[in-house]
Amino acid sequence: ADLAGRARTLGVDDADVEDTDAADDDTYAADDDTYADDALVALAVTGRVDFVVTNDRPLTERVLDADTPVICLRGRNTLAITEP
């Protein structure tokens, strides 16, 4: 199933997640990171997740702006929680 279909299963509004078919779009791979980030931010905005786990700085900032804590790896074996 596609990401938008899975997001609908979780109750995320279609307006928050674009429905794109990778087989029909040659530029899909270039936008793949943003597409996944948008889905995670949509889940954070709706309050469907307690935390988002990522080391991606732009995604971290977007999730924190949505008032959702972020768990990330600090060093080789330490997890850190960043509160909004």
Secondary structure, 3 states (H helix, E strand, C coil): CCHHHHHHHHCCCHHHCCCCCHHHCCCHHHHHHHHHHHHHHHHHHHCCCCCEECCCHHHHHHHHHCCCCEEEEECCCEEEEECC
